[in-house]
Amino acid sequence: MSLLPAVEYVRVSDPKQKGNTSLETQTRDVREWASRLGYEIIKIYRDEAVSGYKKEAAKRPGVIELMRYLKIGDAKAVIFYDETRADRRFSSWVNQVFKPVKGENPMVKFFRVGLEEEWNPWSPEVVLRMITGRQESENKRNKSKDFQKGLLKQEKVQHPGSRPPYGYRYDKETRNLIRVPYEADVVYFIYYVASWGYSSQQISQMLNTLKLIHVKSHTWSASSIDVILTNQTYLGDLYWNLRSLESDLENQGQQMTLFKDVVPAIIPVYLWEIVQSLREIKQQNKRAISTSHLYQGLLVCKKCGIHLRIKDQTPSKPTKKYVYYYCSQCHTRFETTTLDNKILHKFISEWVSTLDKQINVAKLELSTWNKILSTNLEHLELKQLELQHKLKVCDPDTPNYTNWVDLLQNQLFENKHEMDHVKVTIQRISSLLQNDNLSLTINHYRDYAIQEFNDTELRTLMIVLLRSIIISGDGAVTIEYRYTPHVDIHSDMDVLKKRLEGSRLEAQSQKHI
């Protein structure tokens, strides 16, 4: 009897398990079980040193490759070792792998080693195993947290675990972090350059060219720059549950301040916020800063209210370039060089005086935003309590009980994530309103001669200070400035305002029914 083609998924969570027998054991058992069920493994997808609890299924490299293959390959089954190797989150493997695969090809079957019948995520046995796996991970994490809390509750506050960040060293007498002068200057330089839009790769090349040696690795890399640009210790506080480069939805933006001002700060709050905002912009659009068109994404047609596009009509053997901004709706177009020069001239002539006026307006607007966010947070907290109550009273005898539990778990997770994000945004706005941080942020960009900026610096300046550039049919320019250079906060507030307005209109319509 010919064997049917199948694919295998295996995972280990600890870097120490890489290269040992754990993956070999999983692979051997999966292959033996596949043969027993009448399948032959034709592809192996693995995630090494990837947590099944911290990282949801859809963000693991091995799972991503697995999903790509299932769309084009001829595999008839997916076979994995057990539920804890597939997932420790209870639902991400089901919602992000099992359901999408079954939705596209219901004939693909899922099997777990030791279970002869097809794997069913809603069977009581499987639900119990997945809940137990999640609980084990939570217990391990809580034990680690309790140990670190013990360190922090000692009479002399200690940095919990690991080596000190670059820029600091441990003082043997105080058993705390102190600044290393030379390294601290390098850290400040890295943040300063990043605040002007330079990528981690560009910054590492600058440092290597200047022969500023990295103590631990001798040369700088983009990854070593990323580590520094995401470490909040440089603000002078000890933080926990930090947003990291590979943070998942559950942990993104979530943080807990353990002790304020226990570490000598290397960078000010406003500089940290500028850098994080720019990193957020780049994550959403990798070409946001590097584009050759200075005002791309900022130009708006006054008549139609839509963003202008760029069209290059330069012939193959040009004597000059023919590049235009154009409106796809009314078909008005402007030669890019002419309009760019007009905008830059207007910006140079008005930006200093305009920014001085904007600071007071911005403080009022940011205070209003915080009130809106605080009200929204209250609603989210009430919603969380309602969902928790529904989950608590859900009757196991209810039809489709496991589906209801899965739905409520997902809603709790999404609502909690939104609550955390709102809390962090409130904290960020509050920090801008304190200690004149808003003025410091504006002055960071204002106190330089624009004529000396290169394209990267000028593009960064436009993105962080301008909300939009309105272009009328005759080419007249109107510049709208941001209340704060933190573009991601602006975007969050725009989305929230639209959602709240939609909810208000929906509530009004319900009253008239």
C-alpha positions as CSV (number, residue, x, y, z in Angstrom):
1,M,0.0,0.0,0.0
2,S,1.4,3.4,-1.0
3,L,1.8,5.9,1.8
4,L,0.1,9.3,1.6
5,P,2.3,12.5,1.8
6,A,2.3,14.4,5.1
7,V,4.3,17.2,6.7
8,E,5.7,17.3,10.2
9,Y,5.9,20.1,12.7
10,V,8.3,20.1,15.7
11,R,9.4,22.8,18.2
12,V,11.7,23.3,21.1
13,S,11.5,26.4,23.3
14,D,14.8,26.7,25.0
15,P,18.1,27.6,23.2
16,K,19.8,25.0,25.3
17,Q,17.7,22.4,23.6
18,K,19.1,23.2,20.2
19,G,21.3,20.5,19.0
20,N,20.3,18.0,21.7
21,T,18.0,14.9,21.3
22,S,14.7,16.7,21.8
23,L,14.1,17.5,18.2
24,E,15.4,14.1,17.1
25,T,13.1,12.4,19.5
26,Q,10.1,14.3,18.2
27,T,11.0,13.7,14.6
28,R,11.6,10.0,15.2
29,D,8.3,9.5,17.0
30,V,6.4,11.6,14.4
31,R,7.8,9.5,11.6
32,E,7.0,6.2,13.3
33,W,3.4,7.4,14.0
34,A,3.0,8.7,10.5
35,S,4.0,5.3,9.1
36,R,1.5,3.6,11.4
37,L,-1.3,5.8,10.2
38,G,-0.4,5.2,6.5
39,Y,1.5,8.5,5.8
40,E,5.1,9.4,4.7
41,I,6.7,12.6,6.0
42,I,7.8,14.6,2.9
43,K,8.6,17.9,4.6
44,I,9.8,18.8,8.1
45,Y,9.0,22.3,9.6
46,R,10.7,23.2,12.9
47,D,11.0,26.1,15.3
48,E,14.1,26.0,17.4
49,A,14.4,28.1,20.6
50,V,11.0,29.6,20.0
51,S,8.5,29.8,22.9
52,G,5.1,28.4,22.3
53,Y,3.7,30.6,25.1
54,K,5.4,34.0,24.3
55,K,5.1,33.7,20.6
56,E,1.8,32.9,18.9
57,A,1.7,30.3,16.2
58,A,1.4,32.7,13.2
59,K,4.6,34.5,14.1
60,R,6.9,31.5,14.4
61,P,9.2,31.0,11.3
62,G,8.5,27.3,11.1
63,V,4.8,27.7,11.2
64,I,4.9,30.5,8.5
65,E,6.8,28.1,6.2
66,L,4.4,25.3,7.0
67,M,1.4,27.4,6.1
68,R,3.0,28.6,2.8
69,Y,3.7,25.0,1.8
70,L,0.2,23.8,2.6
71,K,-1.2,26.4,0.1
72,I,0.8,25.0,-2.8
73,G,1.9,21.5,-1.8
74,D,0.1,18.1,-1.9
75,A,0.4,17.1,1.7
76,K,-2.7,15.2,3.0
77,A,-1.9,15.6,6.7
78,V,-0.1,17.6,9.4
79,I,1.4,15.5,12.1
80,F,2.9,16.9,15.3
81,Y,4.4,15.5,18.5
82,D,1.9,16.7,21.1
83,E,-0.2,19.8,22.0
84,T,2.5,21.5,24.1
85,R,4.9,21.4,21.0
86,A,2.2,22.9,18.8
87,D,1.1,25.6,21.2
88,R,1.1,26.7,24.9
89,R,-1.5,29.4,24.4
90,F,-4.6,27.3,24.2
91,S,-5.9,28.9,21.0
92,S,-3.3,30.3,18.6
93,W,-2.5,26.9,17.0
94,V,-6.3,26.3,16.5
95,N,-7.2,29.8,15.3
96,Q,-4.1,30.5,13.2
97,V,-3.2,27.1,11.8
98,F,-5.9,24.5,12.2
99,K,-8.9,26.7,11.2
100,P,-7.2,28.4,8.2
101,V,-5.9,25.2,6.8
102,K,-9.3,23.4,7.2
103,G,-11.0,26.5,5.7
104,E,-8.9,26.3,2.5
105,N,-8.6,22.5,2.2
106,P,-11.0,20.5,4.5
107,M,-9.4,17.2,3.3
108,V,-6.1,18.0,5.1
109,K,-6.0,16.0,8.3
110,F,-4.2,16.8,11.6
111,F,-2.7,14.1,13.8
112,R,-0.9,14.0,17.1
113,V,1.5,11.2,18.1
114,G,-0.3,8.7,20.3
115,L,-3.8,9.5,19.0
116,E,-5.0,7.3,16.2
117,E,-8.1,9.2,15.3
118,E,-7.9,12.6,13.6
119,W,-7.0,15.4,16.0
120,N,-10.0,17.4,17.1
121,P,-9.3,20.6,19.0
122,W,-12.8,20.7,20.5
123,S,-12.7,17.2,22.0
124,P,-12.6,17.3,25.9
125,E,-9.3,15.5,26.0
126,V,-7.5,17.9,23.7
127,V,-9.0,21.0,25.4
128,L,-7.8,19.7,28.7
129,R,-4.3,19.0,27.4
130,M,-4.0,22.4,25.9
131,I,-5.3,24.2,29.0
132,T,-2.9,22.2,31.1
133,G,0.1,23.1,28.8
134,R,-0.8,26.8,29.1
135,Q,-1.0,26.5,32.8
136,E,2.4,24.9,33.1
137,S,3.9,27.8,31.1
138,E,2.2,30.3,33.3
139,N,3.5,28.6,36.4
140,K,7.1,28.6,35.1
141,R,6.8,32.3,34.2
142,N,5.4,33.2,37.6
143,K,8.2,31.3,39.5
144,S,10.7,33.3,37.5
145,K,8.9,36.6,38.2
146,D,8.7,35.8,42.0
147,F,12.5,35.1,42.1
148,Q,13.2,38.5,40.3
149,K,10.8,40.3,42.6
150,G,12.7,38.9,45.5
151,L,15.9,40.6,44.2
152,L,14.1,43.9,43.8
153,K,12.6,43.9,47.2
154,Q,15.9,43.7,49.0
155,E,17.2,46.7,50.9
156,K,19.6,47.4,48.0
157,V,17.7,47.3,44.8
158,Q,19.4,45.1,42.2
159,H,19.1,44.8,38.5
160,P,17.4,41.4,38.1
161,G,19.6,38.8,36.5
162,S,21.7,38.9,33.3
163,R,24.7,41.1,32.3
164,P,24.4,44.9,32.6
165,P,23.4,46.7,29.4
166,Y,26.0,48.4,27.3
167,G,26.8,51.7,28.9
168,Y,26.6,50.4,32.5
169,R,28.6,48.2,34.8
170,Y,27.9,46.7,38.3
171,D,29.3,48.6,41.2
172,K,30.6,46.0,43.7
173,E,29.8,48.2,46.8
174,T,26.3,49.3,46.0
175,R,25.5,46.2,43.9
176,N,23.7,48.4,41.4
177,L,24.3,49.7,37.9
178,I,26.5,52.8,37.3
179,R,27.3,54.5,34.0
180,V,30.5,53.8,32.1
181,P,31.3,57.4,30.7
182,Y,32.6,56.4,27.3
183,E,30.0,53.8,26.6
184,A,27.2,56.1,27.9
185,D,28.3,58.7,25.4
186,V,28.1,56.1,22.6
187,V,24.6,55.1,23.7
188,Y,23.4,58.8,23.6
189,F,25.0,59.2,20.2
190,I,23.1,56.1,18.9
191,Y,19.8,57.5,20.1
192,Y,20.5,60.9,18.8
193,V,21.4,59.6,15.3
194,A,18.3,57.3,15.4
195,S,16.1,60.3,16.1
196,W,17.0,61.7,12.7
197,G,15.7,58.6,10.9
198,Y,18.9,56.6,10.4
199,S,18.4,52.8,10.4
200,S,20.2,50.4,12.8
201,Q,22.3,49.2,9.9
202,Q,23.4,52.8,9.0
203,I,24.2,53.5,12.7
204,S,26.3,50.4,13.0
205,Q,28.3,51.3,9.9
206,M,28.9,54.8,11.3
207,L,30.2,53.4,14.6
208,N,32.5,50.9,12.8
209,T,33.8,53.6,10.5
210,L,34.6,55.8,13.5
211,K,36.2,52.7,15.1
212,L,34.1,53.0,18.2
213,I,34.7,49.4,19.5
214,H,31.8,47.4,21.0
215,V,33.3,46.0,24.1
216,K,31.5,42.6,23.9
217,S,31.6,41.9,20.2
218,H,34.3,44.3,19.0
219,T,32.3,45.4,16.0
220,W,28.8,46.8,15.8
221,S,25.9,45.2,14.0
222,A,22.3,46.2,13.3
223,S,21.1,43.7,15.9
224,S,23.3,45.2,18.6
225,I,21.9,48.7,17.8
226,D,18.4,47.3,18.0
227,V,19.1,45.9,21.5
228,I,20.2,49.3,22.7
229,L,17.3,51.2,21.1
230,T,14.7,49.0,22.8
231,N,16.2,48.9,26.3
232,Q,14.3,51.2,28.7
233,T,17.0,51.0,31.4
234,Y,18.6,53.9,29.7
235,L,15.8,56.1,30.9
236,G,17.0,55.5,34.5
237,D,14.1,53.2,35.6
238,L,13.9,49.4,36.0
239,Y,11.2,48.1,33.7
240,W,9.7,44.7,33.3
241,N,7.6,43.0,30.6
242,L,9.2,45.2,27.9
243,R,8.2,45.6,24.3
244,S,10.9,43.6,22.5
245,L,11.9,43.1,18.9
246,E,10.0,39.8,18.7
247,S,7.2,40.7,21.2
248,D,3.8,39.2,20.4
249,L,0.4,40.8,20.6
250,E,0.0,39.8,24.3
251,N,3.2,41.5,25.4
252,Q,3.5,44.4,23.0
253,G,3.5,47.7,24.7
254,Q,2.8,46.1,28.1
255,Q,5.2,47.2,30.8
256,M,5.5,47.5,34.6
257,T,7.7,50.1,36.2
258,L,9.3,48.5,39.2
259,F,11.5,51.3,40.6
260,K,11.8,54.9,39.4
261,D,15.2,56.6,39.2
262,V,17.2,53.7,40.6
263,V,19.6,53.7,37.7
264,P,21.5,56.8,36.4
265,A,19.7,57.8,33.2
266,I,21.7,58.0,29.9
267,I,19.0,59.5,27.7
268,P,16.0,61.8,28.4
269,V,12.4,60.7,28.0
270,Y,11.7,62.9,25.0
271,L,14.5,61.3,23.0
272,W,13.4,57.8,23.9
273,E,9.8,58.7,22.7
274,I,11.1,60.2,19.4
275,V,13.1,57.1,18.6
276,Q,10.3,54.6,19.5
277,S,7.9,56.6,17.3
278,L,10.2,56.4,14.3
279,R,10.8,52.7,14.8
280,E,7.0,52.2,14.9
281,I,6.7,54.1,11.6
282,K,9.5,52.0,10.0
283,Q,7.9,48.7,11.2
284,Q,4.6,49.7,9.4
285,N,6.4,50.9,6.3
286,K,10.0,50.0,5.7
287,R,10.4,52.7,3.0
288,A,8.8,55.4,5.1
289,I,12.2,57.2,5.6
290,S,14.3,55.8,2.7
291,T,12.0,57.0,-0.1
292,S,13.6,59.3,-2.6
293,H,10.4,61.5,-2.7
294,L,10.5,63.9,0.2
295,Y,6.8,64.5,0.6
296,Q,5.4,61.1,-0.3
297,G,2.4,60.2,1.8
298,L,1.9,63.8,3.0
299,L,0.5,65.5,-0.1
300,V,-3.4,65.8,-0.2
301,C,-5.5,67.1,-3.0
302,K,-7.6,70.0,-1.6
303,K,-10.5,69.4,-4.0
304,C,-10.8,65.6,-3.6
305,G,-9.3,65.0,-0.1
306,I,-7.2,62.1,-1.2
307,H,-3.4,61.6,-1.2
308,L,-1.5,62.5,-4.3
309,R,0.4,59.7,-6.1
310,I,3.7,59.8,-7.9
311,K,4.0,59.0,-11.6
312,D,7.3,58.7,-13.5
313,Q,6.9,59.4,-17.2
314,T,10.7,59.7,-17.9
315,P,11.5,58.0,-21.3
316,S,14.1,55.2,-21.5
317,K,16.8,57.6,-22.9
318,P,16.0,60.8,-21.1
319,T,17.6,64.2,-21.3
320,K,15.6,65.2,-18.2
321,K,13.3,63.5,-15.8
322,Y,9.5,63.8,-16.0
323,V,8.1,62.9,-12.6
324,Y,4.7,64.2,-11.3
325,Y,2.5,64.3,-8.3
326,Y,-1.1,63.6,-9.5
327,C,-4.6,63.1,-8.1
328,S,-6.2,59.9,-9.3
329,Q,-9.6,61.4,-9.0
330,C,-9.5,64.9,-10.5
331,H,-6.3,64.1,-12.5
332,T,-4.6,67.4,-11.5
333,R,-0.8,67.0,-11.7
334,F,2.2,68.9,-10.5
335,E,5.9,68.6,-11.5
336,T,7.7,67.2,-8.5
337,T,10.8,69.4,-8.4
338,T,8.8,72.6,-8.7
339,L,6.3,71.6,-6.0
340,D,9.0,70.3,-3.7
341,N,10.9,73.6,-3.9
342,K,7.7,75.6,-3.2
343,I,6.8,73.4,-0.2
344,L,10.3,73.6,1.3
345,H,10.5,77.4,0.8
346,K,7.1,77.8,2.6
347,F,8.1,75.4,5.4
348,I,11.4,77.2,6.0
349,S,9.7,80.6,6.1
350,E,7.1,79.6,8.7
351,W,8.1,76.6,10.7
352,V,9.9,78.2,13.7
353,S,7.1,80.7,14.4
354,T,4.4,78.1,13.8
355,L,6.0,75.6,16.1
356,D,6.2,78.1,18.9
357,K,2.4,78.7,18.6
358,Q,1.8,74.9,18.3
359,I,3.3,74.0,21.7
360,N,0.5,75.6,23.7
361,V,-2.2,74.3,21.3
362,A,-0.6,70.9,21.5
363,K,-0.7,70.8,25.3
364,L,-4.4,71.5,25.3
365,E,-5.1,68.9,22.6
366,L,-2.9,66.2,24.4
367,S,-4.8,66.9,27.6
368,T,-8.1,66.3,25.8
369,W,-6.7,63.1,24.3
370,N,-5.8,61.8,27.7
371,K,-9.4,62.4,28.9
372,I,-10.8,60.5,25.9
373,L,-8.4,57.6,26.5
374,S,-9.2,57.5,30.2
375,T,-12.9,57.3,29.4
376,N,-12.2,54.6,26.8
377,L,-10.1,52.6,29.4
378,E,-13.0,52.6,31.8
379,H,-15.3,51.1,29.2
380,L,-12.7,48.5,28.3
381,E,-12.3,47.6,32.0
382,L,-16.0,47.1,32.4
383,K,-16.1,45.0,29.2
384,Q,-13.3,42.8,30.7
385,L,-15.3,42.2,33.8
386,E,-18.4,41.3,31.8
387,L,-16.4,38.8,29.6
388,Q,-14.8,37.2,32.7
389,H,-18.2,36.8,34.2
390,K,-19.6,35.2,31.1
391,L,-16.7,32.8,31.0
392,K,-17.1,31.9,34.7
393,V,-20.9,31.1,34.4
394,C,-20.6,29.3,31.0
395,D,-22.4,26.0,31.4
396,P,-20.4,22.9,30.2
397,D,-23.7,21.4,29.0
398,T,-24.3,24.3,26.7
399,P,-24.3,23.2,23.0
400,N,-20.9,24.0,21.4
401,Y,-19.5,24.7,24.9
402,T,-15.8,24.6,23.8
403,N,-16.5,27.0,20.9
404,W,-18.0,29.5,23.3
405,V,-15.0,29.1,25.7
406,D,-12.7,29.6,22.8
407,L,-14.6,32.7,21.6
408,L,-14.6,34.2,25.1
409,Q,-10.9,33.5,25.6
410,N,-10.1,35.3,22.4
411,Q,-12.3,38.3,23.3
412,L,-10.7,38.5,26.7
413,F,-7.2,38.4,25.1
414,E,-8.0,41.1,22.5
415,N,-9.7,43.3,25.1
416,K,-6.8,43.0,27.5
417,H,-4.3,43.8,24.7
418,E,-6.3,47.0,23.9
419,M,-6.4,47.9,27.6
420,D,-2.7,47.6,27.8
421,H,-2.1,49.6,24.7
422,V,-4.4,52.4,26.0
423,K,-2.6,52.5,29.3
424,V,0.8,52.8,27.6
425,T,-0.6,55.6,25.4
426,I,-1.9,57.5,28.4
427,Q,1.4,57.1,30.1
428,R,3.3,58.4,27.0
429,I,1.0,61.4,26.6
430,S,1.4,62.2,30.4
431,S,5.2,62.0,30.1
432,L,5.0,64.5,27.2
433,L,3.0,66.9,29.3
434,Q,5.5,66.7,32.2
435,N,8.8,68.5,32.7
436,D,8.4,70.4,29.4
437,N,9.1,67.3,27.4
438,L,6.9,68.5,24.5
439,S,8.9,71.7,24.1
440,L,12.2,69.7,24.3
441,T,10.9,67.4,21.6
442,I,10.0,70.3,19.3
443,N,13.3,72.1,20.0
444,H,15.2,68.9,19.2
445,Y,14.3,69.4,15.6
446,R,14.0,73.2,15.5
447,D,17.5,74.3,16.5
448,Y,19.2,73.5,13.3
449,A,19.6,75.0,9.8
450,I,17.4,73.1,7.4
451,Q,19.6,73.9,4.5
452,E,22.3,71.6,6.0
453,F,20.1,68.6,6.2
454,N,20.5,65.6,4.0
455,D,17.6,63.7,2.4
456,T,17.2,61.2,5.4
457,E,17.2,64.0,7.9
458,L,14.8,66.2,5.9
459,R,12.4,63.4,5.3
460,T,12.4,62.5,9.0
461,L,11.7,66.1,9.9
462,M,8.7,66.2,7.5
463,I,7.2,63.0,8.8
464,V,7.5,63.9,12.5
465,L,6.3,67.5,12.3
466,L,3.8,67.6,9.4
467,R,0.4,66.1,9.5
468,S,-0.4,66.8,5.8
469,I,0.3,69.2,3.0
470,I,-2.8,70.4,1.2
471,I,-2.4,71.3,-2.5
472,S,-5.0,73.2,-4.3
473,G,-5.6,73.1,-8.1
474,D,-3.5,76.2,-8.7
475,G,-0.5,74.8,-6.7
476,A,-1.1,76.8,-3.6
477,V,0.3,75.1,-0.5
478,T,-1.1,74.8,3.0
479,I,0.9,73.0,5.7
480,E,-0.9,71.3,8.6
481,Y,1.4,70.6,11.6
482,R,1.2,67.8,14.2
483,Y,0.3,68.4,17.8
484,T,3.2,66.0,18.7
485,P,6.0,64.5,16.7
486,H,4.9,61.1,17.8
487,V,3.1,59.9,14.7
488,D,1.9,56.6,16.2
489,I,0.0,58.5,18.9
490,H,-1.7,60.6,16.3
491,S,-2.6,57.5,14.3
492,D,-4.0,55.8,17.4
493,M,-6.1,58.8,18.3
494,D,-7.5,59.1,14.8
495,V,-8.6,55.5,14.8
496,L,-10.1,55.8,18.3
497,K,-12.0,59.0,17.4
498,K,-13.5,57.4,14.3
499,R,-14.5,54.3,16.3
500,L,-16.1,56.3,19.1
501,E,-17.9,58.5,16.5
502,G,-19.2,55.3,14.8
503,S,-20.4,54.0,18.2
504,R,-22.1,57.3,18.9
505,L,-23.9,57.3,15.6
506,E,-24.9,53.7,16.0
507,A,-26.3,54.4,19.5
508,Q,-28.3,57.3,18.1
509,S,-29.7,55.2,15.3
510,Q,-30.8,52.5,17.8
511,K,-32.8,55.2,19.8
512,H,-34.8,56.1,16.6
513,I,-35.7,52.5,15.9
